[in-house]
Amino acid sequence: MQVYGRGQKKFLEIGVADYGDGLAATLARNPKNRRMASDLEAIHYATRLGTSAYDDPTRGTGLYHLLELAFKHGGSVQIRSGQAKIRYRADQQKVHRFVVPHVRGVQIALTLRARTRA
């Protein structure tokens, strides 16, 4: 977790990462998930409510709710897995997709703007 900038340009960034198999391989463990054609597709699919490596209706809520929280507060979420990175930005109502060099695991960065004082 790190705070950057000053005044109106201040923002918080929280990063979480693992060194696991990545989203495509992890989601493939659940036979209910369809086979992902790419890491980009796996990231996009993983943000849907109920998507999990486990066949359990109580799982698969984390990334979905993280995006909801970020958008509610005007932030962004960047998810990187395998050869893909997707950045979801609330301020632009836009999704940016990138093909990147392969990395092991999953890296997630949540960015939130600082609140302005009334």
Secondary structure, 3 states (H helix, E strand, C coil): CEEECCHHHCEEEEEEECCCCCHHHHHCCCCCCCCCCCHHHHHHHHCCCCCCCCCCCCCCCHHHHHHHHHHHCCCEEEEEEEEEEEEEECCCCEEEEEEEEEEEEEEEEEEEECCCCC
